């Protein structure tokens, strides 16, 4: 029962903050609502027992929104740049598409009403760490070397063009 209450509260936070992203006139307020929406999605992952995806969601997406907010503040020349009209002439077709999606989402529970979870949520970090540091340690390190080489190459190419 508590799991359902938490899920519905998180779903309400996600939906309301997603609406805030689209409907609020200020870029800063939209970015804050996007961060709240992604934090709510991370909460859903945490309630499902997916602690690794929860941590990745917080570290990658929510901190990315914090960086986005920092760039908005730094790059905005004046206060009027932060408040712009985000609604364009295509609002009616997008409203119809959203209504179709909402209608289809309301029909989905009828198809999955008999399905129940086979086990309780369990932490996943230990199994993932065992796989990454055990069987897949060498491929994991090789991928990191390839990424390091590609970043070094990108810096060198960018440096040559700048000079």
One Martini backbone bead per residue (centre of mass of N, CA, C, O) as a GRO file, in nm:
protein
  163
    1UNK     BB    1   0.057   0.063  -0.021
    2UNK     BB    2   0.301   0.256   0.003
    3UNK     BB    3   0.406   0.220  -0.285
    4UNK     BB    4   0.160   0.353  -0.421
    5UNK     BB    5   0.177   0.628  -0.289
    6UNK     BB    6   0.462   0.697  -0.386
    7UNK     BB    7   0.408   0.667  -0.685
    8UNK     BB    8   0.178   0.883  -0.709
    9UNK     BB    9   0.346   1.117  -0.602
   10UNK     BB   10   0.569   1.100  -0.817
   11UNK     BB   11   0.380   1.127  -1.060
   12UNK     BB   12   0.278   1.409  -0.987
   13UNK     BB   13   0.553   1.548  -0.994
   14UNK     BB   14   0.622   1.478  -1.286
   15UNK     BB   15   0.376   1.602  -1.428
   16UNK     BB   16   0.387   1.892  -1.311
   17UNK     BB   17   0.683   1.952  -1.399
   18UNK     BB   18   0.638   1.901  -1.702
   19UNK     BB   19   0.432   2.126  -1.732
   20UNK     BB   20   0.628   2.350  -1.637
   21UNK     BB   21   0.826   2.329  -1.871
   22UNK     BB   22   0.607   2.416  -2.090
   23UNK     BB   23   0.434   2.667  -1.941
   24UNK     BB   24   0.656   2.832  -1.850
   25UNK     BB   25   0.808   3.139  -1.937
   26UNK     BB   26   1.069   3.068  -1.797
   27UNK     BB   27   1.376   2.926  -1.832
   28UNK     BB   28   1.450   2.881  -1.535
   29UNK     BB   29   1.186   2.741  -1.447
   30UNK     BB   30   1.204   2.511  -1.652
   31UNK     BB   31   1.473   2.393  -1.548
   32UNK     BB   32   1.374   2.333  -1.261
   33UNK     BB   33   1.144   2.141  -1.349
   34UNK     BB   34   1.330   1.937  -1.490
   35UNK     BB   35   1.485   1.856  -1.239
   36UNK     BB   36   1.234   1.755  -1.083
   37UNK     BB   37   1.148   1.541  -1.286
   38UNK     BB   38   1.415   1.372  -1.277
   39UNK     BB   39   1.398   1.321  -0.971
   40UNK     BB   40   1.130   1.162  -0.985
   41UNK     BB   41   1.241   0.935  -1.162
   42UNK     BB   42   1.453   0.849  -0.955
   43UNK     BB   43   1.241   0.770  -0.740
   44UNK     BB   44   1.121   0.539  -0.900
   45UNK     BB   45   1.379   0.373  -0.914
   46UNK     BB   46   1.411   0.346  -0.606
   47UNK     BB   47   1.131   0.200  -0.557
   48UNK     BB   48   1.232  -0.051  -0.750
   49UNK     BB   49   1.554  -0.108  -0.671
   50UNK     BB   50   1.731   0.084  -0.873
   51UNK     BB   51   2.014   0.214  -0.760
   52UNK     BB   52   2.193   0.267  -1.007
   53UNK     BB   53   1.990   0.432  -1.177
   54UNK     BB   54   1.941   0.642  -0.964
   55UNK     BB   55   2.233   0.751  -0.948
   56UNK     BB   56   2.261   0.816  -1.249
   57UNK     BB   57   2.029   1.017  -1.263
   58UNK     BB   58   2.144   1.218  -1.064
   59UNK     BB   59   2.432   1.261  -1.180
   60UNK     BB   60   2.356   1.325  -1.480
   61UNK     BB   61   2.080   1.486  -1.503
   62UNK     BB   62   2.056   1.675  -1.255
   63UNK     BB   63   2.344   1.794  -1.288
   64UNK     BB   64   2.293   1.891  -1.579
   65UNK     BB   65   2.078   2.100  -1.497
   66UNK     BB   66   2.266   2.269  -1.324
   67UNK     BB   67   2.446   2.350  -1.561
   68UNK     BB   68   2.225   2.478  -1.730
   69UNK     BB   69   2.157   2.700  -1.528
   70UNK     BB   70   2.435   2.827  -1.528
   71UNK     BB   71   2.433   2.903  -1.833
   72UNK     BB   72   2.182   3.079  -1.828
   73UNK     BB   73   2.295   3.289  -1.633
   74UNK     BB   74   2.562   3.357  -1.792
   75UNK     BB   75   2.424   3.410  -2.093
   76UNK     BB   76   2.244   3.614  -1.983
   77UNK     BB   77   2.221   3.951  -2.024
   78UNK     BB   78   1.922   3.972  -1.914
   79UNK     BB   79   1.614   3.948  -1.770
   80UNK     BB   80   1.459   3.930  -2.051
   81UNK     BB   81   1.601   3.657  -2.146
   82UNK     BB   82   1.452   3.470  -1.924
   83UNK     BB   83   1.177   3.588  -2.061
   84UNK     BB   84   0.994   3.376  -2.272
   85UNK     BB   85   0.802   3.268  -2.521
   86UNK     BB   86   0.711   2.910  -2.565
   87UNK     BB   87   0.456   2.951  -2.728
   88UNK     BB   88   0.324   2.849  -3.026
   89UNK     BB   89   0.130   2.777  -3.316
   90UNK     BB   90   0.140   2.444  -3.234
   91UNK     BB   91  -0.061   2.381  -2.987
   92UNK     BB   92  -0.302   2.216  -3.100
   93UNK     BB   93  -0.163   1.958  -3.211
   94UNK     BB   94  -0.015   1.894  -2.943
   95UNK     BB   95  -0.272   1.861  -2.775
   96UNK     BB   96  -0.385   1.619  -2.937
   97UNK     BB   97  -0.146   1.430  -2.892
   98UNK     BB   98  -0.160   1.430  -2.583
   99UNK     BB   99  -0.449   1.318  -2.566
  100UNK     BB  100  -0.383   1.049  -2.705
  101UNK     BB  101  -0.173   0.955  -2.496
  102UNK     BB  102  -0.353   0.965  -2.246
  103UNK     BB  103  -0.564   0.766  -2.349
  104UNK     BB  104  -0.361   0.528  -2.386
  105UNK     BB  105  -0.262   0.523  -2.087
  106UNK     BB  106  -0.550   0.458  -1.969
  107UNK     BB  107  -0.565   0.169  -2.128
  108UNK     BB  108  -0.324  -0.009  -2.024
  109UNK     BB  109  -0.421  -0.145  -1.748
  110UNK     BB  110  -0.614  -0.354  -1.884
  111UNK     BB  111  -0.373  -0.537  -2.001
  112UNK     BB  112  -0.202  -0.545  -1.695
  113UNK     BB  113  -0.381  -0.658  -1.445
  114UNK     BB  114  -0.253  -0.971  -1.406
  115UNK     BB  115   0.022  -0.854  -1.330
  116UNK     BB  116   0.295  -0.956  -1.127
  117UNK     BB  117   0.538  -0.967  -0.914
  118UNK     BB  118   0.798  -1.206  -0.851
  119UNK     BB  119   0.961  -0.989  -0.677
  120UNK     BB  120   1.139  -0.812  -0.487
  121UNK     BB  121   1.317  -0.552  -0.453
  122UNK     BB  122   1.666  -0.525  -0.547
  123UNK     BB  123   1.977  -0.474  -0.538
  124UNK     BB  124   2.232  -0.397  -0.815
  125UNK     BB  125   2.531  -0.316  -0.750
  126UNK     BB  126   2.677  -0.579  -0.678
  127UNK     BB  127   2.638  -0.725  -0.950
  128UNK     BB  128   2.761  -0.501  -1.128
  129UNK     BB  129   3.039  -0.490  -0.990
  130UNK     BB  130   3.110  -0.787  -1.035
  131UNK     BB  131   3.108  -0.769  -1.345
  132UNK     BB  132   3.309  -0.524  -1.387
  133UNK     BB  133   3.542  -0.658  -1.181
  134UNK     BB  134   3.547  -0.931  -1.334
  135UNK     BB  135   3.465  -1.034  -1.634
  136UNK     BB  136   3.462  -0.702  -1.741
  137UNK     BB  137   3.738  -0.551  -1.686
  138UNK     BB  138   3.892  -0.538  -1.955
  139UNK     BB  139   3.673  -0.408  -2.142
  140UNK     BB  140   3.633  -0.159  -1.961
  141UNK     BB  141   3.930  -0.052  -1.991
  142UNK     BB  142   3.934  -0.037  -2.302
  143UNK     BB  143   3.712   0.173  -2.327
  144UNK     BB  144   3.861   0.393  -2.165
  145UNK     BB  145   4.098   0.418  -2.366
  146UNK     BB  146   3.931   0.498  -2.613
  147UNK     BB  147   3.807   0.754  -2.486
  148UNK     BB  148   4.074   0.894  -2.426
  149UNK     BB  149   4.174   0.904  -2.721
  150UNK     BB  150   3.932   1.066  -2.834
  151UNK     BB  151   3.967   1.315  -2.653
  152UNK     BB  152   4.254   1.383  -2.743
  153UNK     BB  153   4.187   1.418  -3.043
  154UNK     BB  154   3.978   1.645  -3.008
  155UNK     BB  155   4.174   1.847  -2.880
  156UNK     BB  156   4.377   1.856  -3.113
  157UNK     BB  157   4.182   1.945  -3.338
  158UNK     BB  158   4.083   2.204  -3.196
  159UNK     BB  159   4.363   2.337  -3.165
  160UNK     BB  160   4.441   2.359  -3.465
  161UNK     BB  161   4.198   2.541  -3.547
  162UNK     BB  162   4.258   2.781  -3.350
  163UNK     BB  163   4.554   2.843  -3.469
   0.00000   0.00000   0.00000
